[in-house]
Amino acid sequence: MTMRYIFITFLLVFNLSKASAQVGINTTDPQQEVHVAGINKNVRVEGLDSINNINNFGMGSTTRVLVDAEGDLILGASSEHNINILVDAENYLDDNETPNNVIIQTGTGLGYRRAGILNELDPNYNDFVFELTSNAIVEVNYSVSWSIYDAISLSKKRLDDERSRIIQTGIYFRKVTYDGNGDEVWGDAVQKDVDDVYINGGPWCIEMNPSGTSCLEEAGLIALNGQFYKNANQEHGAYFNFKNTASDYVKLGPGYYVALFVGRIEVADINAEGAAKMWVGSGQDELQIIAYYYN
């Protein structure tokens, strides 16, 4: 009889020990320390809901649950751990074709040139400078227009020389600070990402001297894209309604930034009738910048 009680006691202790190691809800056979079984079943933590936690995005959105150093489940700050559209411009660059945004063909020269002027008439112009509150993967999507003319002619002569050319565009960033009056101060061009690695295998030349023999400034370029064409003497010539489109990603650290365009027009023969000039931003130019924050 005594041995029977000892055996029953041993079974009870064994089962209690096993139960304390793994907890099953809607199951008698838990496979993990906490196992919730059943179709469409979930776990609710009231301290993380939209009523009790200001970092919850609320109805219709999904909020990321993180784990802190103590192993507690928390919600990341809404300004740091989500996806933000930082710039969404339907006409990012000024449409006016002026000497300030012209690019003279460089042939097989060193690199790119700064291109286009930010559209100050855009009602969202002040939103062109964006802030990253912490480390983020920055996505860039753009569709940029360009017009091309004969560089020798003083007038806007259409090209019809049937020479093959490549029109290349890209984007770089400048750091922005604010002085004591709250005015923007554009700083150096960004060359490296948040991991201190040159962006896209750079740095790239974004400004050359007038003769095209040396580089005056370098930056990291993203969303590089080009369009190859061979113009002809047609109704609209070879400069009418062309656009380059591109998408790319880069990791940047916290701070204020502004995105700027570069361009390049290239041809094998840069002599006489082979020369050309290009304006970037002569039509509608869409730019979207999205931040994906991460730890």
C-alpha positions as CSV (number, residue, x, y, z in Angstrom):
1,M,0.0,0.0,0.0
2,T,2.8,2.4,0.9
3,M,4.6,1.7,-2.4
4,R,1.3,2.5,-4.2
5,Y,1.1,6.0,-2.6
6,I,4.8,6.7,-3.4
7,F,4.1,5.8,-7.1
8,I,1.0,8.0,-7.3
9,T,3.0,10.9,-5.6
10,F,5.8,10.5,-8.1
11,L,3.3,10.7,-11.1
12,L,1.7,13.8,-9.7
13,V,5.1,15.5,-9.2
14,F,6.2,14.5,-12.7
15,N,3.0,15.8,-14.3
16,L,3.2,19.1,-12.3
17,S,6.8,19.6,-13.4
18,K,5.9,19.0,-17.0
19,A,2.9,21.3,-16.8
20,S,5.0,24.1,-15.3
21,A,7.5,23.8,-18.1
22,Q,5.0,24.0,-21.0
23,V,1.6,25.7,-20.9
24,G,-1.1,24.7,-23.3
25,I,-4.2,26.6,-24.1
26,N,-6.9,24.6,-26.0
27,T,-4.4,21.7,-26.1
28,T,-3.3,19.0,-23.8
29,D,-0.1,18.5,-25.7
30,P,1.8,21.8,-25.7
31,Q,4.8,21.9,-28.1
32,Q,6.4,25.1,-26.8
33,E,6.6,26.8,-23.4
34,V,3.3,28.6,-24.3
35,H,1.2,26.9,-27.0
36,V,-2.1,28.5,-28.1
37,A,-4.0,26.0,-30.3
38,G,-7.1,26.3,-32.4
39,I,-8.0,27.9,-35.8
40,N,-8.1,31.8,-35.7
41,K,-6.9,31.9,-32.1
42,N,-4.7,34.7,-30.9
43,V,-3.0,36.3,-27.9
44,R,-4.2,39.6,-26.5
45,V,-2.1,42.0,-24.4
46,E,-4.2,44.9,-23.2
47,G,-1.2,47.0,-22.4
48,L,-0.3,47.1,-26.1
49,D,-3.7,48.1,-27.5
50,S,-4.6,51.5,-28.9
51,I,-6.4,52.6,-25.7
52,N,-3.6,51.9,-23.4
53,N,-0.5,52.5,-25.6
54,I,0.2,55.7,-27.5
55,N,2.5,53.9,-29.9
56,N,-0.3,51.7,-31.2
57,F,-1.3,52.9,-34.7
58,G,-5.0,52.1,-34.1
59,M,-7.8,50.8,-36.3
60,G,-6.8,49.8,-39.8
61,S,-3.1,49.7,-39.2
62,T,-0.5,47.2,-38.1
63,T,1.9,48.1,-35.3
64,R,5.2,46.3,-34.9
65,V,5.8,44.4,-31.6
66,L,9.4,44.5,-30.4
67,V,11.4,42.8,-27.7
68,D,13.4,45.0,-25.3
69,A,16.6,44.1,-23.5
70,E,14.7,42.4,-20.6
71,G,12.7,40.3,-23.0
72,D,9.5,42.2,-22.5
73,L,7.1,42.7,-25.5
74,I,6.8,46.4,-26.4
75,L,5.7,48.7,-29.2
76,G,8.3,50.8,-30.9
77,A,7.8,54.6,-30.9
78,S,5.4,55.4,-33.7
79,S,7.9,58.0,-35.1
80,E,10.7,55.5,-35.3
81,H,9.4,52.0,-36.1
82,N,7.1,52.3,-39.0
83,I,7.0,53.3,-42.7
84,N,6.8,57.0,-43.5
85,I,6.3,58.8,-46.9
86,L,8.7,61.7,-46.5
87,V,8.4,63.3,-50.0
88,D,5.5,62.8,-52.5
89,A,5.9,65.5,-55.2
90,E,4.1,65.5,-58.5
91,N,6.3,68.2,-60.0
92,Y,9.6,68.2,-58.0
93,L,11.7,70.3,-60.4
94,D,11.1,73.8,-61.9
95,D,9.8,73.6,-65.5
96,N,11.6,76.7,-66.7
97,E,14.5,76.0,-69.0
98,T,17.2,78.5,-67.9
99,P,21.1,78.5,-68.0
100,N,21.0,77.5,-64.3
101,N,19.8,74.0,-65.1
102,V,21.5,73.3,-68.4
103,I,23.9,70.4,-69.0
104,I,26.3,70.6,-71.9
105,Q,27.2,67.2,-73.4
106,T,30.4,65.8,-71.9
107,G,31.0,63.0,-74.3
108,T,33.2,60.4,-72.6
109,G,34.1,62.9,-69.8
110,L,34.5,62.4,-66.0
111,G,31.0,62.2,-64.7
112,Y,27.6,63.8,-63.9
113,R,26.5,67.4,-63.3
114,R,24.0,68.7,-60.9
115,A,20.7,69.0,-62.7
116,G,17.3,70.7,-62.2
117,I,16.1,73.3,-59.7
118,L,13.7,72.6,-56.9
119,N,10.2,73.9,-57.7
120,E,9.7,76.7,-55.2
121,L,6.2,77.3,-56.6
122,D,5.2,73.8,-55.5
123,P,2.8,74.1,-52.5
124,N,4.7,71.3,-50.8
125,Y,8.1,72.9,-51.4
126,N,8.8,73.1,-47.7
127,D,8.3,69.4,-47.5
128,F,11.2,68.7,-49.9
129,V,13.6,68.8,-46.9
130,F,12.8,65.6,-45.0
131,E,13.9,64.3,-41.6
132,L,14.9,60.8,-40.6
133,T,14.4,60.3,-36.9
134,S,16.5,57.2,-36.7
135,N,18.4,54.7,-39.0
136,A,16.2,53.9,-42.0
137,I,16.2,52.2,-45.3
138,V,15.2,55.0,-47.7
139,E,13.4,54.1,-50.9
140,V,13.5,56.5,-53.9
141,N,11.1,56.4,-56.9
142,Y,11.2,59.0,-59.6
143,S,10.1,59.9,-63.1
144,V,12.1,62.9,-64.4
145,S,11.7,64.8,-67.6
146,W,14.4,66.2,-69.9
147,S,14.7,68.3,-73.1
148,I,17.6,68.2,-75.4
149,Y,18.8,70.7,-78.1
150,D,21.6,71.6,-80.4
151,A,24.3,73.2,-78.2
152,I,25.9,75.1,-81.1
153,S,22.7,77.0,-82.0
154,L,21.8,80.0,-79.9
155,S,18.1,79.1,-80.4
156,K,16.4,76.0,-79.2
157,K,17.1,73.9,-82.3
158,R,15.8,70.4,-82.4
159,L,18.4,67.7,-82.9
160,D,18.2,65.7,-86.1
161,D,21.8,64.6,-86.6
162,E,20.9,60.9,-86.0
163,R,23.8,60.5,-83.6
164,S,23.2,57.9,-80.9
165,R,23.3,59.3,-77.3
166,I,22.7,58.1,-73.8
167,I,20.8,60.3,-71.3
168,Q,21.6,59.3,-67.7
169,T,20.0,60.6,-64.5
170,G,20.4,59.8,-60.8
171,I,19.8,61.2,-57.3
172,Y,22.1,62.2,-54.4
173,F,21.4,63.7,-51.0
174,R,22.7,66.8,-49.1
175,K,22.6,67.1,-45.3
176,V,20.6,70.1,-44.2
177,T,20.9,72.1,-40.9
178,Y,19.1,75.1,-39.5
179,D,20.7,78.4,-38.4
180,G,19.7,80.6,-35.5
181,N,16.9,82.1,-37.6
182,G,15.5,78.8,-38.6
183,D,16.7,79.1,-42.1
184,E,17.9,76.1,-44.1
185,V,21.6,75.6,-44.6
186,W,22.5,73.0,-47.2
187,G,25.7,71.2,-46.3
188,D,28.0,68.6,-47.9
189,A,26.8,66.0,-50.3
190,V,26.3,62.6,-48.7
191,Q,28.9,60.0,-49.9
192,K,28.5,57.1,-47.4
193,D,25.5,55.2,-46.0
194,V,24.8,54.6,-42.3
195,D,27.3,51.7,-42.3
196,D,30.1,54.1,-43.4
197,V,30.2,52.4,-46.9
198,Y,30.4,54.4,-50.1
199,I,26.9,54.5,-51.6
200,N,26.5,52.5,-54.8
201,G,30.3,51.9,-55.2
202,G,31.0,55.7,-55.2
203,P,31.9,58.4,-54.7
204,W,30.6,59.7,-58.0
205,C,31.5,63.0,-59.6
206,I,28.4,65.4,-59.5
207,E,30.1,68.6,-60.6
208,M,33.0,69.2,-63.0
209,N,35.0,72.2,-64.0
210,P,33.8,74.0,-67.1
211,S,36.3,72.2,-69.3
212,G,35.2,68.8,-68.0
213,T,38.7,67.8,-67.0
214,S,38.5,67.6,-63.2
215,C,35.8,66.9,-60.6
216,L,34.8,69.7,-58.2
217,E,32.4,67.7,-55.9
218,E,31.6,64.1,-55.3
219,A,28.5,62.3,-53.8
220,G,26.9,58.9,-53.5
221,L,24.4,58.3,-56.3
222,I,21.4,56.1,-56.3
223,A,18.6,55.3,-58.7
224,L,20.9,55.6,-61.7
225,N,19.1,55.1,-65.0
226,G,19.7,55.8,-68.7
227,Q,17.9,56.0,-72.0
228,F,19.6,55.1,-75.3
229,Y,18.2,56.7,-78.5
230,K,19.0,57.7,-82.0
231,N,17.2,60.9,-83.0
232,A,15.9,61.7,-86.4
233,N,14.3,64.6,-88.3
234,Q,10.7,63.8,-87.3
235,E,7.8,66.0,-86.3
236,H,8.9,66.8,-82.8
237,G,12.7,66.3,-83.2
238,A,14.5,64.4,-80.5
239,Y,13.8,66.4,-77.4
240,F,10.1,66.1,-77.0
241,N,8.5,64.5,-73.9
242,F,11.3,62.2,-72.8
243,K,11.5,60.8,-69.2
244,N,13.8,58.6,-67.2
245,T,12.3,56.5,-64.4
246,A,14.1,54.6,-61.6
247,S,13.8,53.1,-58.1
248,D,16.5,52.4,-55.5
249,Y,17.3,52.0,-51.8
250,V,20.0,53.3,-49.4
251,K,20.5,53.2,-45.7
252,L,20.8,56.6,-44.0
253,G,21.2,57.8,-40.4
254,P,19.1,60.3,-38.5
255,G,19.1,64.0,-39.7
256,Y,17.7,66.4,-42.2
257,Y,18.2,65.8,-46.0
258,V,17.3,67.1,-49.4
259,A,17.3,65.0,-52.6
260,L,18.8,66.5,-55.7
261,F,19.2,65.3,-59.3
262,V,22.2,64.8,-61.5
263,G,22.3,64.2,-65.3
264,R,24.7,63.3,-68.0
265,I,24.4,63.3,-71.8
266,E,27.0,61.2,-73.6
267,V,27.9,60.5,-77.1
268,A,31.1,59.0,-78.7
269,D,31.8,62.1,-80.9
270,I,31.6,65.4,-79.1
271,N,32.9,67.6,-82.0
272,A,30.8,70.2,-83.8
273,E,27.4,68.8,-84.8
274,G,27.7,66.0,-82.1
275,A,27.4,68.6,-79.3
276,A,24.2,69.0,-77.4
277,K,22.7,70.6,-74.3
278,M,20.0,69.3,-72.0
279,W,17.6,70.7,-69.4
280,V,16.4,68.4,-66.6
281,G,13.0,69.0,-65.2
282,S,11.3,70.7,-68.2
283,G,8.1,68.8,-67.7
284,Q,6.3,67.0,-64.8
285,D,8.7,65.3,-62.5
286,E,7.5,62.9,-59.8
287,L,9.5,62.0,-56.8
288,Q,8.6,59.8,-53.9
289,I,10.8,59.1,-50.9
290,I,9.8,56.5,-48.3
291,A,11.5,55.6,-45.0
292,Y,11.5,52.1,-43.6
293,Y,12.7,52.5,-40.0
294,Y,14.5,49.6,-38.3
295,N,16.4,48.9,-35.1
